[in-house]
Amino acid sequence: MNENKRMAYWRANLRLVALCLSVWFVCSYGFGILFVEELNTIRIGGFQLGFWFAQQGSIYVFVLLIFFYAWRMNRIDRDHDVHED
């Protein structure tokens, strides 16, 4: 693998990590702490949405991000021809 391909692969990997971390930050810190008062005006299942994100929502989002990251990295690996057979 030449240097340009390595750099393209690394950039794609870093973009994906940055995207996943941004989504997790918004869901855990943003929805659970910063925007909790606004979200608490919405109720789901009897619980305030801000409370739900602080207690459970960010964990669910994190688990979904793990599966998304694995799926997307497999595609990036295939696109850059570094996948395992």
N, CA, C and O atoms as a Maestro MAE file, in Angstrom:
{
 s_m_m2io_version
 :::
 2.0.0
}

f_m_ct {
 s_m_title
 :::
 protein
 m_atom[340] {
  # First column is atom index #
  i_m_mmod_type
  r_m_x_coord
  r_m_y_coord
  r_m_z_coord
  i_m_residue_number
  s_m_chain_name
  s_m_pdb_residue_name
  s_m_pdb_atom_name
  i_m_atomic_number
  :::
  1 25 0.857 -1.181 0.000 1 A "MET " " N  " 7
  2 3 0.000 0.000 0.000 1 A "MET " " CA " 6
  3 2 0.896 1.235 0.000 1 A "MET " " C  " 6
  4 15 1.782 1.366 0.845 1 A "MET " " O  " 8
  5 25 0.666 2.132 -0.943 2 A "ASN " " N  " 7
  6 3 1.510 3.323 -1.007 2 A "ASN " " CA " 6
  7 2 1.051 4.368 0.022 2 A "ASN " " C  " 6
  8 15 0.015 4.229 0.673 2 A "ASN " " O  " 8
  9 25 1.847 5.385 0.129 3 A "GLU " " N  " 7
  10 3 1.618 6.403 1.164 3 A "GLU " " CA " 6
  11 2 0.297 7.151 0.965 3 A "GLU " " C  " 6
  12 15 -0.384 7.452 1.945 3 A "GLU " " O  " 8
  13 25 -0.075 7.453 -0.264 4 A "ASN " " N  " 7
  14 3 -1.334 8.172 -0.521 4 A "ASN " " CA " 6
  15 2 -2.544 7.343 -0.099 4 A "ASN " " C  " 6
  16 15 -3.497 7.874 0.472 4 A "ASN " " O  " 8
  17 25 -2.503 6.057 -0.377 5 A "LYS " " N  " 7
  18 3 -3.608 5.178 0.023 5 A "LYS " " CA " 6
  19 2 -3.698 5.056 1.541 5 A "LYS " " C  " 6
  20 15 -4.790 5.026 2.109 5 A "LYS " " O  " 8
  21 25 -2.548 4.987 2.182 6 A "ARG " " N  " 7
  22 3 -2.531 4.926 3.655 6 A "ARG " " CA " 6
  23 2 -3.136 6.187 4.263 6 A "ARG " " C  " 6
  24 15 -3.924 6.126 5.207 6 A "ARG " " O  " 8
  25 25 -2.750 7.325 3.703 7 A "MET " " N  " 7
  26 3 -3.272 8.590 4.229 7 A "MET " " CA " 6
  27 2 -4.770 8.700 4.001 7 A "MET " " C  " 6
  28 15 -5.491 9.195 4.868 7 A "MET " " O  " 8
  29 25 -5.252 8.245 2.841 8 A "ALA " " N  " 7
  30 3 -6.689 8.282 2.560 8 A "ALA " " CA " 6
  31 2 -7.442 7.365 3.510 8 A "ALA " " C  " 6
  32 15 -8.515 7.720 3.998 8 A "ALA " " O  " 8
  33 25 -6.892 6.199 3.773 9 A "TYR " " N  " 7
  34 3 -7.510 5.259 4.711 9 A "TYR " " CA " 6
  35 2 -7.551 5.862 6.116 9 A "TYR " " C  " 6
  36 15 -8.570 5.788 6.803 9 A "TYR " " O  " 8
  37 25 -6.443 6.454 6.532 10 A "TRP " " N  " 7
  38 3 -6.373 7.045 7.867 10 A "TRP " " CA " 6
  39 2 -7.336 8.224 7.997 10 A "TRP " " C  " 6
  40 15 -7.978 8.384 9.035 10 A "TRP " " O  " 8
  41 25 -7.442 9.052 6.951 11 A "ARG " " N  " 7
  42 3 -8.382 10.175 6.983 11 A "ARG " " CA " 6
  43 2 -9.822 9.678 7.093 11 A "ARG " " C  " 6
  44 15 -10.616 10.236 7.850 11 A "ARG " " O  " 8
  45 25 -10.159 8.638 6.346 12 A "ALA " " N  " 7
  46 3 -11.510 8.073 6.428 12 A "ALA " " CA " 6
  47 2 -11.785 7.530 7.826 12 A "ALA " " C  " 6
  48 15 -12.882 7.697 8.359 12 A "ALA " " O  " 8
  49 25 -10.796 6.886 8.412 13 A "ASN " " N  " 7
  50 3 -10.944 6.352 9.766 13 A "ASN " " CA " 6
  51 2 -11.133 7.483 10.778 13 A "ASN " " C  " 6
  52 15 -12.012 7.403 11.636 13 A "ASN " " O  " 8
  53 25 -10.328 8.519 10.685 14 A "LEU " " N  " 7
  54 3 -10.435 9.641 11.618 14 A "LEU " " CA " 6
  55 2 -11.761 10.386 11.460 14 A "LEU " " C  " 6
  56 15 -12.348 10.824 12.449 14 A "LEU " " O  " 8
  57 25 -12.234 10.530 10.225 15 A "ARG " " N  " 7
  58 3 -13.540 11.162 10.004 15 A "ARG " " CA " 6
  59 2 -14.648 10.370 10.678 15 A "ARG " " C  " 6
  60 15 -15.539 10.945 11.304 15 A "ARG " " O  " 8
  61 25 -14.591 9.049 10.550 16 A "LEU " " N  " 7
  62 3 -15.606 8.196 11.166 16 A "LEU " " CA " 6
  63 2 -15.554 8.291 12.685 16 A "LEU " " C  " 6
  64 15 -16.594 8.391 13.336 16 A "LEU " " O  " 8
  65 25 -14.362 8.261 13.251 17 A "VAL " " N  " 7
  66 3 -14.220 8.381 14.708 17 A "VAL " " CA " 6
  67 2 -14.739 9.740 15.178 17 A "VAL " " C  " 6
  68 15 -15.448 9.822 16.181 17 A "VAL " " O  " 8
  69 25 -14.388 10.799 14.459 18 A "ALA " " N  " 7
  70 3 -14.859 12.137 14.832 18 A "ALA " " CA " 6
  71 2 -16.384 12.226 14.764 18 A "ALA " " C  " 6
  72 15 -17.011 12.826 15.637 18 A "ALA " " O  " 8
  73 25 -16.977 11.634 13.736 19 A "LEU " " N  " 7
  74 3 -18.435 11.628 13.621 19 A "LEU " " CA " 6
  75 2 -19.078 10.889 14.793 19 A "LEU " " C  " 6
  76 15 -20.019 11.390 15.408 19 A "LEU " " O  " 8
  77 25 -18.574 9.710 15.096 20 A "CYS " " N  " 7
  78 3 -19.143 8.918 16.196 20 A "CYS " " CA " 6
  79 2 -18.995 9.639 17.536 20 A "CYS " " C  " 6
  80 15 -19.932 9.673 18.335 20 A "CYS " " O  " 8
  81 25 -17.828 10.209 17.776 21 A "LEU " " N  " 7
  82 3 -17.624 10.934 19.035 21 A "LEU " " CA " 6
  83 2 -18.506 12.175 19.120 21 A "LEU " " C  " 6
  84 15 -18.991 12.517 20.199 21 A "LEU " " O  " 8
  85 25 -18.717 12.844 18.003 22 A "SER " " N  " 7
  86 3 -19.587 14.020 17.993 22 A "SER " " CA " 6
  87 2 -21.027 13.651 18.315 22 A "SER " " C  " 6
  88 15 -21.688 14.315 19.113 22 A "SER " " O  " 8
  89 25 -21.503 12.588 17.688 23 A "VAL " " N  " 7
  90 3 -22.875 12.137 17.959 23 A "VAL " " CA " 6
  91 2 -23.015 11.753 19.424 23 A "VAL " " C  " 6
  92 15 -23.992 12.122 20.075 23 A "VAL " " O  " 8
  93 25 -22.044 11.014 19.944 24 A "TRP " " N  " 7
  94 3 -22.122 10.587 21.345 24 A "TRP " " CA " 6
  95 2 -22.048 11.794 22.283 24 A "TRP " " C  " 6
  96 15 -22.754 11.831 23.291 24 A "TRP " " O  " 8
  97 25 -21.214 12.770 21.972 25 A "PHE " " N  " 7
  98 3 -21.104 13.968 22.800 25 A "PHE " " CA " 6
  99 2 -22.425 14.722 22.840 25 A "PHE " " C  " 6
  100 15 -22.892 15.121 23.908 25 A "PHE " " O  " 8
  101 25 -23.027 14.916 21.661 26 A "VAL " " N  " 7
  102 3 -24.299 15.642 21.606 26 A "VAL " " CA " 6
  103 2 -25.369 14.904 22.411 26 A "VAL " " C  " 6
  104 15 -26.130 15.525 23.152 26 A "VAL " " O  " 8
  105 25 -25.426 13.591 22.265 27 A "CYS " " N  " 7
  106 3 -26.466 12.820 22.967 27 A "CYS " " CA " 6
  107 2 -26.220 12.743 24.466 27 A "CYS " " C  " 6
  108 15 -27.159 12.880 25.250 27 A "CYS " " O  " 8
  109 25 -24.979 12.527 24.878 28 A "SER " " N  " 7
  110 3 -24.727 12.367 26.306 28 A "SER " " CA " 6
  111 2 -24.594 13.706 27.027 28 A "SER " " C  " 6
  112 15 -25.294 13.949 28.010 28 A "SER " " O  " 8
  113 25 -23.710 14.569 26.555 29 A "TYR " " N  " 7
  114 3 -23.482 15.843 27.237 29 A "TYR " " CA " 6
  115 2 -24.531 16.878 26.856 29 A "TYR " " C  " 6
  116 15 -25.076 17.572 27.714 29 A "TYR " " O  " 8
  117 25 -24.810 16.975 25.551 30 A "GLY " " N  " 7
  118 3 -25.771 17.976 25.093 30 A "GLY " " CA " 6
  119 2 -27.177 17.708 25.572 30 A "GLY " " C  " 6
  120 15 -27.786 18.549 26.233 30 A "GLY " " O  " 8
  121 25 -27.704 16.521 25.236 31 A "PHE " " N  " 7
  122 3 -29.084 16.207 25.610 31 A "PHE " " CA " 6
  123 2 -29.231 15.907 27.098 31 A "PHE " " C  " 6
  124 15 -30.271 16.207 27.685 31 A "PHE " " O  " 8
  125 25 -28.214 15.324 27.714 32 A "GLY " " N  " 7
  126 3 -28.320 14.949 29.121 32 A "GLY " " CA " 6
  127 2 -28.000 16.055 30.102 32 A "GLY " " C  " 6
  128 15 -28.421 15.995 31.257 32 A "GLY " " O  " 8
  129 25 -27.242 17.093 29.655 33 A "ILE " " N  " 7
  130 3 -26.821 18.153 30.583 33 A "ILE " " CA " 6
  131 2 -27.193 19.541 30.065 33 A "ILE " " C  " 6
  132 15 -27.888 20.291 30.749 33 A "ILE " " O  " 8
  133 25 -26.734 19.885 28.862 34 A "LEU " " N  " 7
  134 3 -26.917 21.250 28.367 34 A "LEU " " CA " 6
  135 2 -28.363 21.577 28.018 34 A "LEU " " C  " 6
  136 15 -28.858 22.646 28.375 34 A "LEU " " O  " 8
  137 25 -29.039 20.680 27.332 35 A "PHE " " N  " 7
  138 3 -30.402 20.941 26.869 35 A "PHE " " CA " 6
  139 2 -31.447 20.196 27.677 35 A "PHE " " C  " 6
  140 15 -32.556 19.965 27.195 35 A "PHE " " O  " 8
  141 25 -31.107 19.821 28.892 36 A "VAL " " N  " 7
  142 3 -32.006 18.988 29.700 36 A "VAL " " CA " 6
  143 2 -33.312 19.713 30.021 36 A "VAL " " C  " 6
  144 15 -34.373 19.090 30.012 36 A "VAL " " O  " 8
  145 25 -33.258 20.986 30.296 37 A "GLU " " N  " 7
  146 3 -34.476 21.718 30.657 37 A "GLU " " CA " 6
  147 2 -35.452 21.780 29.482 37 A "GLU " " C  " 6
  148 15 -36.656 21.592 29.654 37 A "GLU " " O  " 8
  149 25 -34.921 22.046 28.288 38 A "GLU " " N  " 7
  150 3 -35.783 22.091 27.108 38 A "GLU " " CA " 6
  151 2 -36.367 20.716 26.794 38 A "GLU " " C  " 6
  152 15 -37.542 20.600 26.445 38 A "GLU " " O  " 8
  153 25 -35.545 19.680 26.919 39 A "LEU " " N  " 7
  154 3 -36.006 18.328 26.616 39 A "LEU " " CA " 6
  155 2 -36.972 17.785 27.669 39 A "LEU " " C  " 6
  156 15 -37.798 16.922 27.372 39 A "LEU " " O  " 8
  157 25 -36.867 18.286 28.887 40 A "ASN " " N  " 7
  158 3 -37.753 17.805 29.947 40 A "ASN " " CA " 6
  159 2 -39.205 18.221 29.733 40 A "ASN " " C  " 6
  160 15 -40.097 17.715 30.414 40 A "ASN " " O  " 8
  161 25 -39.452 19.129 28.804 41 A "THR " " N  " 7
  162 3 -40.839 19.491 28.497 41 A "THR " " CA " 6
  163 2 -41.525 18.409 27.664 41 A "THR " " C  " 6
  164 15 -42.748 18.408 27.522 41 A "THR " " O  " 8
  165 25 -40.731 17.490 27.114 42 A "ILE " " N  " 7
  166 3 -41.262 16.373 26.328 42 A "ILE " " CA " 6
  167 2 -41.246 15.123 27.195 42 A "ILE " " C  " 6
  168 15 -40.250 14.829 27.858 42 A "ILE " " O  " 8
  169 25 -42.349 14.391 27.187 43 A "ARG " " N  " 7
  170 3 -42.418 13.158 27.979 43 A "ARG " " CA " 6
  171 2 -42.550 11.959 27.056 43 A "ARG " " C  " 6
  172 15 -43.303 11.974 26.082 43 A "ARG " " O  " 8
  173 25 -41.788 10.909 27.395 44 A "ILE " " N  " 7
  174 3 -41.872 9.630 26.687 44 A "ILE " " CA " 6
  175 2 -42.006 8.540 27.735 44 A "ILE " " C  " 6
  176 15 -41.139 8.379 28.594 44 A "ILE " " O  " 8
  177 25 -43.088 7.798 27.660 45 A "GLY " " N  " 7
  178 3 -43.311 6.714 28.624 45 A "GLY " " CA " 6
  179 2 -43.424 7.210 30.051 45 A "GLY " " C  " 6
  180 15 -43.095 6.481 30.987 45 A "GLY " " O  " 8
  181 25 -43.877 8.425 30.231 46 A "GLY " " N  " 7
  182 3 -44.030 8.974 31.565 46 A "GLY " " CA " 6
  183 2 -42.778 9.642 32.115 46 A "GLY " " C  " 6
  184 15 -42.822 10.242 33.189 46 A "GLY " " O  " 8
  185 25 -41.666 9.549 31.398 47 A "PHE " " N  " 7
  186 3 -40.412 10.153 31.857 47 A "PHE " " CA " 6
  187 2 -40.068 11.357 31.002 47 A "PHE " " C  " 6
  188 15 -40.378 11.405 29.811 47 A "PHE " " O  " 8
  189 25 -39.429 12.320 31.623 48 A "GLN " " N  " 7
  190 3 -38.979 13.496 30.887 48 A "GLN " " CA " 6
  191 2 -37.839 13.097 29.958 48 A "GLN " " C  " 6
  192 15 -36.970 12.313 30.340 48 A "GLN " " O  " 8
  193 25 -37.839 13.633 28.742 49 A "LEU " " N  " 7
  194 3 -36.865 13.228 27.733 49 A "LEU " " CA " 6
  195 2 -35.427 13.569 28.153 49 A "LEU " " C  " 6
  196 15 -34.517 12.779 27.903 49 A "LEU " " O  " 8
  197 25 -35.214 14.701 28.770 50 A "GLY " " N  " 7
  198 3 -33.871 15.056 29.244 50 A "GLY " " CA " 6
  199 2 -33.368 14.085 30.283 50 A "GLY " " C  " 6
  200 15 -32.206 13.682 30.244 50 A "GLY " " O  " 8
  201 25 -34.227 13.700 31.218 51 A "PHE " " N  " 7
  202 3 -33.872 12.696 32.228 51 A "PHE " " CA " 6
  203 2 -33.563 11.368 31.556 51 A "PHE " " C  " 6
  204 15 -32.597 10.698 31.919 51 A "PHE " " O  " 8
  205 25 -34.386 10.977 30.566 52 A "TRP " " N  " 7
  206 3 -34.183 9.708 29.884 52 A "TRP " " CA " 6
  207 2 -32.833 9.671 29.183 52 A "TRP " " C  " 6
  208 15 -32.124 8.668 29.264 52 A "TRP " " O  " 8
  209 25 -32.463 10.763 28.486 53 A "PHE " " N  " 7
  210 3 -31.165 10.795 27.820 53 A "PHE " " CA " 6
  211 2 -30.032 10.730 28.828 53 A "PHE " " C  " 6
  212 15 -29.024 10.069 28.576 53 A "PHE " " O  " 8
  213 25 -30.171 11.396 29.957 54 A "ALA " " N  " 7
  214 3 -29.116 11.379 30.961 54 A "ALA " " CA " 6
  215 2 -28.952 9.994 31.575 54 A "ALA " " C  " 6
  216 15 -27.834 9.595 31.901 54 A "ALA " " O  " 8
  217 25 -30.046 9.256 31.738 55 A "GLN " " N  " 7
  218 3 -29.984 7.967 32.408 55 A "GLN " " CA " 6
  219 2 -29.790 6.786 31.454 55 A "GLN " " C  " 6
  220 15 -29.025 5.871 31.760 55 A "GLN " " O  " 8
  221 25 -30.463 6.791 30.317 56 A "GLN " " N  " 7
  222 3 -30.430 5.630 29.437 56 A "GLN " " CA " 6
  223 2 -30.122 5.962 27.987 56 A "GLN " " C  " 6
  224 15 -29.440 5.189 27.313 56 A "GLN " " O  " 8
  225 25 -30.595 7.061 27.506 57 A "GLY " " N  " 7
  226 3 -30.490 7.377 26.091 57 A "GLY " " CA " 6
  227 2 -29.074 7.409 25.569 57 A "GLY " " C  " 6
  228 15 -28.802 6.887 24.487 57 A "GLY " " O  " 8
  229 25 -28.164 8.013 26.317 58 A "SER " " N  " 7
  230 3 -26.788 8.091 25.841 58 A "SER " " CA " 6
  231 2 -26.138 6.711 25.794 58 A "SER " " C  " 6
  232 15 -25.268 6.465 24.958 58 A "SER " " O  " 8
  233 25 -26.550 5.815 26.676 59 A "ILE " " N  " 7
  234 3 -26.021 4.449 26.643 59 A "ILE " " CA " 6
  235 2 -26.523 3.725 25.404 59 A "ILE " " C  " 6
  236 15 -25.748 3.038 24.738 59 A "ILE " " O  " 8
  237 25 -27.802 3.865 25.083 60 A "TYR " " N  " 7
  238 3 -28.351 3.239 23.879 60 A "TYR " " CA " 6
  239 2 -27.675 3.786 22.630 60 A "TYR " " C  " 6
  240 15 -27.349 3.032 21.713 60 A "TYR " " O  " 8
  241 25 -27.468 5.085 22.598 61 A "VAL " " N  " 7
  242 3 -26.807 5.697 21.443 61 A "VAL " " CA " 6
  243 2 -25.387 5.161 21.322 61 A "VAL " " C  " 6
  244 15 -24.930 4.882 20.214 61 A "VAL " " O  " 8
  245 25 -24.685 5.011 22.435 62 A "PHE " " N  " 7
  246 3 -23.320 4.484 22.412 62 A "PHE " " CA " 6
  247 2 -23.288 3.068 21.842 62 A "PHE " " C  " 6
  248 15 -22.427 2.757 21.019 62 A "PHE " " O  " 8
  249 25 -24.204 2.213 22.261 63 A "VAL " " N  " 7
  250 3 -24.249 0.840 21.747 63 A "VAL " " CA " 6
  251 2 -24.547 0.842 20.245 63 A "VAL " " C  " 6
  252 15 -23.936 0.084 19.491 63 A "VAL " " O  " 8
  253 25 -25.475 1.685 19.814 64 A "LEU " " N  " 7
  254 3 -25.768 1.789 18.378 64 A "LEU " " CA " 6
  255 2 -24.552 2.295 17.604 64 A "LEU " " C  " 6
  256 15 -24.294 1.851 16.486 64 A "LEU " " O  " 8
  257 25 -23.809 3.223 18.201 65 A "LEU " " N  " 7
  258 3 -22.612 3.726 17.538 65 A "LEU " " CA " 6
  259 2 -21.540 2.655 17.392 65 A "LEU " " C  " 6
  260 15 -20.789 2.668 16.418 65 A "LEU " " O  " 8
  261 25 -21.456 1.733 18.337 66 A "ILE " " N  " 7
  262 3 -20.497 0.632 18.229 66 A "ILE " " CA " 6
  263 2 -20.807 -0.208 16.998 66 A "ILE " " C  " 6
  264 15 -19.910 -0.529 16.219 66 A "ILE " " O  " 8
  265 25 -22.079 -0.563 16.822 67 A "PHE " " N  " 7
  266 3 -22.464 -1.355 15.657 67 A "PHE " " CA " 6
  267 2 -22.275 -0.558 14.360 67 A "PHE " " C  " 6
  268 15 -21.813 -1.104 13.358 67 A "PHE " " O  " 8
  269 25 -22.629 0.722 14.379 68 A "PHE " " N  " 7
  270 3 -22.437 1.564 13.200 68 A "PHE " " CA " 6
  271 2 -20.960 1.649 12.841 68 A "PHE " " C  " 6
  272 15 -20.599 1.534 11.670 68 A "PHE " " O  " 8
  273 25 -20.098 1.850 13.845 69 A "TYR " " N  " 7
  274 3 -18.662 1.962 13.600 69 A "TYR " " CA " 6
  275 2 -18.112 0.677 12.978 69 A "TYR " " C  " 6
  276 15 -17.347 0.734 12.015 69 A "TYR " " O  " 8
  277 25 -18.493 -0.471 13.518 70 A "ALA " " N  " 7
  278 3 -18.017 -1.746 12.980 70 A "ALA " " CA " 6
  279 2 -18.480 -1.942 11.545 70 A "ALA " " C  " 6
  280 15 -17.697 -2.362 10.693 70 A "ALA " " O  " 8
  281 25 -19.753 -1.640 11.269 71 A "TRP " " N  " 7
  282 3 -20.294 -1.776 9.911 71 A "TRP " " CA " 6
  283 2 -19.572 -0.849 8.940 71 A "TRP " " C  " 6
  284 15 -19.172 -1.258 7.850 71 A "TRP " " O  " 8
  285 25 -19.413 0.401 9.351 72 A "ARG " " N  " 7
  286 3 -18.794 1.390 8.468 72 A "ARG " " CA " 6
  287 2 -17.309 1.114 8.264 72 A "ARG " " C  " 6
  288 15 -16.803 1.312 7.160 72 A "ARG " " O  " 8
  289 25 -16.593 0.660 9.299 73 A "MET " " N  " 7
  290 3 -15.178 0.342 9.152 73 A "MET " " CA " 6
  291 2 -14.981 -0.832 8.207 73 A "MET " " C  " 6
  292 15 -14.001 -0.865 7.462 73 A "MET " " O  " 8
  293 25 -15.893 -1.793 8.224 74 A "ASN " " N  " 7
  294 3 -15.802 -2.889 7.265 74 A "ASN " " CA " 6
  295 2 -15.895 -2.374 5.834 74 A "ASN " " C  " 6
  296 15 -15.167 -2.834 4.954 74 A "ASN " " O  " 8
  297 25 -16.789 -1.422 5.607 75 A "ARG " " N  " 7
  298 3 -16.903 -0.836 4.268 75 A "ARG " " CA " 6
  299 2 -15.654 -0.031 3.901 75 A "ARG " " C  " 6
  300 15 -15.175 -0.103 2.769 75 A "ARG " " O  " 8
  301 25 -15.136 0.726 4.852 76 A "ILE " " N  " 7
  302 3 -13.920 1.505 4.591 76 A "ILE " " CA " 6
  303 2 -12.751 0.560 4.305 76 A "ILE " " C  " 6
  304 15 -11.955 0.821 3.403 76 A "ILE " " O  " 8
  305 25 -12.640 -0.522 5.055 77 A "ASP " " N  " 7
  306 3 -11.581 -1.501 4.813 77 A "ASP " " CA " 6
  307 2 -11.687 -2.089 3.408 77 A "ASP " " C  " 6
  308 15 -10.677 -2.228 2.717 77 A "ASP " " O  " 8
  309 25 -12.899 -2.433 2.981 78 A "ARG " " N  " 7
  310 3 -13.084 -2.979 1.630 78 A "ARG " " CA " 6
  311 2 -12.762 -1.922 0.566 78 A "ARG " " C  " 6
  312 15 -12.127 -2.225 -0.445 78 A "ARG " " O  " 8
  313 25 -13.197 -0.701 0.799 79 A "ASP " " N  " 7
  314 3 -12.941 0.361 -0.171 79 A "ASP " " CA " 6
  315 2 -11.448 0.635 -0.355 79 A "ASP " " C  " 6
  316 15 -11.017 1.010 -1.446 79 A "ASP " " O  " 8
  317 25 -10.659 0.451 0.703 80 A "HIS " " N  " 7
  318 3 -9.233 0.715 0.636 80 A "HIS " " CA " 6
  319 2 -8.406 -0.569 0.522 80 A "HIS " " C  " 6
  320 15 -7.180 -0.550 0.633 80 A "HIS " " O  " 8
  321 25 -9.101 -1.672 0.300 81 A "ASP " " N  " 7
  322 3 -8.471 -2.978 0.070 81 A "ASP " " CA " 6
  323 2 -7.550 -3.413 1.204 81 A "ASP " " C  " 6
  324 15 -6.446 -3.902 0.963 81 A "ASP " " O  " 8
  325 25 -8.006 -3.235 2.433 82 A "VAL " " N  " 7
  326 3 -7.267 -3.719 3.605 82 A "VAL " " CA " 6
  327 2 -8.128 -4.671 4.441 82 A "VAL " " C  " 6
  328 15 -7.828 -4.937 5.605 82 A "VAL " " O  " 8
  329 25 -9.197 -5.177 3.832 83 A "HIS " " N  " 7
  330 3 -10.107 -6.057 4.555 83 A "HIS " " CA " 6
  331 2 -9.514 -7.465 4.691 83 A "HIS " " C  " 6
  332 15 -8.620 -7.874 3.950 83 A "HIS " " O  " 8
  333 25 -10.052 -8.165 5.659 84 A "GLU " " N  " 7
  334 3 -9.653 -9.561 5.855 84 A "GLU " " CA " 6
  335 2 -10.624 -10.449 5.089 84 A "GLU " " C  " 6
  336 15 -11.824 -10.177 5.043 84 A "GLU " " O  " 8
  337 25 -10.104 -11.501 4.495 85 A "ASP " " N  " 7
  338 3 -10.954 -12.416 3.750 85 A "ASP " " CA " 6
  339 2 -11.551 -13.484 4.628 85 A "ASP " " C  " 6
  340 15 -12.296 -14.337 4.144 85 A "ASP " " O  " 8
  :::
 }
 m_bond[339] {
  # First column is bond index #
  i_m_from
  i_m_to
  i_m_order
  :::
  1 1 2 1
  2 2 3 1
  3 3 4 2
  4 3 5 1
  5 5 6 1
  6 6 7 1
  7 7 8 2
  8 7 9 1
  9 9 10 1
  10 10 11 1
  11 11 12 2
  12 11 13 1
  13 13 14 1
  14 14 15 1
  15 15 16 2
  16 15 17 1
  17 17 18 1
  18 18 19 1
  19 19 20 2
  20 19 21 1
  21 21 22 1
  22 22 23 1
  23 23 24 2
  24 23 25 1
  25 25 26 1
  26 26 27 1
  27 27 28 2
  28 27 29 1
  29 29 30 1
  30 30 31 1
  31 31 32 2
  32 31 33 1
  33 33 34 1
  34 34 35 1
  35 35 36 2
  36 35 37 1
  37 37 38 1
  38 38 39 1
  39 39 40 2
  40 39 41 1
  41 41 42 1
  42 42 43 1
  43 43 44 2
  44 43 45 1
  45 45 46 1
  46 46 47 1
  47 47 48 2
  48 47 49 1
  49 49 50 1
  50 50 51 1
  51 51 52 2
  52 51 53 1
  53 53 54 1
  54 54 55 1
  55 55 56 2
  56 55 57 1
  57 57 58 1
  58 58 59 1
  59 59 60 2
  60 59 61 1
  61 61 62 1
  62 62 63 1
  63 63 64 2
  64 63 65 1
  65 65 66 1
  66 66 67 1
  67 67 68 2
  68 67 69 1
  69 69 70 1
  70 70 71 1
  71 71 72 2
  72 71 73 1
  73 73 74 1
  74 74 75 1
  75 75 76 2
  76 75 77 1
  77 77 78 1
  78 78 79 1
  79 79 80 2
  80 79 81 1
  81 81 82 1
  82 82 83 1
  83 83 84 2
  84 83 85 1
  85 85 86 1
  86 86 87 1
  87 87 88 2
  88 87 89 1
  89 89 90 1
  90 90 91 1
  91 91 92 2
  92 91 93 1
  93 93 94 1
  94 94 95 1
  95 95 96 2
  96 95 97 1
  97 97 98 1
  98 98 99 1
  99 99 100 2
  100 99 101 1
  101 101 102 1
  102 102 103 1
  103 103 104 2
  104 103 105 1
  105 105 106 1
  106 106 107 1
  107 107 108 2
  108 107 109 1
  109 109 110 1
  110 110 111 1
  111 111 112 2
  112 111 113 1
  113 113 114 1
  114 114 115 1
  115 115 116 2
  116 115 117 1
  117 117 118 1
  118 118 119 1
  119 119 120 2
  120 119 121 1
  121 121 122 1
  122 122 123 1
  123 123 124 2
  124 123 125 1
  125 125 126 1
  126 126 127 1
  127 127 128 2
  128 127 129 1
  129 129 130 1
  130 130 131 1
  131 131 132 2
  132 131 133 1
  133 133 134 1
  134 134 135 1
  135 135 136 2
  136 135 137 1
  137 137 138 1
  138 138 139 1
  139 139 140 2
  140 139 141 1
  141 141 142 1
  142 142 143 1
  143 143 144 2
  144 143 145 1
  145 145 146 1
  146 146 147 1
  147 147 148 2
  148 147 149 1
  149 149 150 1
  150 150 151 1
  151 151 152 2
  152 151 153 1
  153 153 154 1
  154 154 155 1
  155 155 156 2
  156 155 157 1
  157 157 158 1
  158 158 159 1
  159 159 160 2
  160 159 161 1
  161 161 162 1
  162 162 163 1
  163 163 164 2
  164 163 165 1
  165 165 166 1
  166 166 167 1
  167 167 168 2
  168 167 169 1
  169 169 170 1
  170 170 171 1
  171 171 172 2
  172 171 173 1
  173 173 174 1
  174 174 175 1
  175 175 176 2
  176 175 177 1
  177 177 178 1
  178 178 179 1
  179 179 180 2
  180 179 181 1
  181 181 182 1
  182 182 183 1
  183 183 184 2
  184 183 185 1
  185 185 186 1
  186 186 187 1
  187 187 188 2
  188 187 189 1
  189 189 190 1
  190 190 191 1
  191 191 192 2
  192 191 193 1
  193 193 194 1
  194 194 195 1
  195 195 196 2
  196 195 197 1
  197 197 198 1
  198 198 199 1
  199 199 200 2
  200 199 201 1
  201 201 202 1
  202 202 203 1
  203 203 204 2
  204 203 205 1
  205 205 206 1
  206 206 207 1
  207 207 208 2
  208 207 209 1
  209 209 210 1
  210 210 211 1
  211 211 212 2
  212 211 213 1
  213 213 214 1
  214 214 215 1
  215 215 216 2
  216 215 217 1
  217 217 218 1
  218 218 219 1
  219 219 220 2
  220 219 221 1
  221 221 222 1
  222 222 223 1
  223 223 224 2
  224 223 225 1
  225 225 226 1
  226 226 227 1
  227 227 228 2
  228 227 229 1
  229 229 230 1
  230 230 231 1
  231 231 232 2
  232 231 233 1
  233 233 234 1
  234 234 235 1
  235 235 236 2
  236 235 237 1
  237 237 238 1
  238 238 239 1
  239 239 240 2
  240 239 241 1
  241 241 242 1
  242 242 243 1
  243 243 244 2
  244 243 245 1
  245 245 246 1
  246 246 247 1
  247 247 248 2
  248 247 249 1
  249 249 250 1
  250 250 251 1
  251 251 252 2
  252 251 253 1
  253 253 254 1
  254 254 255 1
  255 255 256 2
  256 255 257 1
  257 257 258 1
  258 258 259 1
  259 259 260 2
  260 259 261 1
  261 261 262 1
  262 262 263 1
  263 263 264 2
  264 263 265 1
  265 265 266 1
  266 266 267 1
  267 267 268 2
  268 267 269 1
  269 269 270 1
  270 270 271 1
  271 271 272 2
  272 271 273 1
  273 273 274 1
  274 274 275 1
  275 275 276 2
  276 275 277 1
  277 277 278 1
  278 278 279 1
  279 279 280 2
  280 279 281 1
  281 281 282 1
  282 282 283 1
  283 283 284 2
  284 283 285 1
  285 285 286 1
  286 286 287 1
  287 287 288 2
  288 287 289 1
  289 289 290 1
  290 290 291 1
  291 291 292 2
  292 291 293 1
  293 293 294 1
  294 294 295 1
  295 295 296 2
  296 295 297 1
  297 297 298 1
  298 298 299 1
  299 299 300 2
  300 299 301 1
  301 301 302 1
  302 302 303 1
  303 303 304 2
  304 303 305 1
  305 305 306 1
  306 306 307 1
  307 307 308 2
  308 307 309 1
  309 309 310 1
  310 310 311 1
  311 311 312 2
  312 311 313 1
  313 313 314 1
  314 314 315 1
  315 315 316 2
  316 315 317 1
  317 317 318 1
  318 318 319 1
  319 319 320 2
  320 319 321 1
  321 321 322 1
  322 322 323 1
  323 323 324 2
  324 323 325 1
  325 325 326 1
  326 326 327 1
  327 327 328 2
  328 327 329 1
  329 329 330 1
  330 330 331 1
  331 331 332 2
  332 331 333 1
  333 333 334 1
  334 334 335 1
  335 335 336 2
  336 335 337 1
  337 337 338 1
  338 338 339 1
  339 339 340 2
  :::
 }
}
